[in-house]
Amino acid sequence: MIFAELDAGDIVPIVMFGCLFGVIPLGYFIFSTVSTVAVRWMDNRLKRKLLDRGLSVDEIERVINAGELPGGIFGRKKKTKGPHREPVPPVK
């Protein structure tokens, strides 16, 4: 058996390699997925509450767009299409 020939000094790098390339990415994937689901769940919950109060779709859209933070939700930057910098004003 392969593991019978290994001593204690050989096991440490194998465990560190497994943690580095297995456990850490898996934890990141799980955390990011749970975070995305939670944000969408809160967003849908808010929209349903506003619908239950009798607001129209246009009013809900105005309320949601008015409450956006400059950096996006939780200070994150929004993903945008196009250049990621402010446009340069034209030269006169």
Residue pairs with C-beta under 8 A, 6 or more apart in sequence:
6 14
39 73
39 74
46 64
47 60
47 64
50 59
50 60
50 63
51 60
55 63
69 75
71 77
72 78
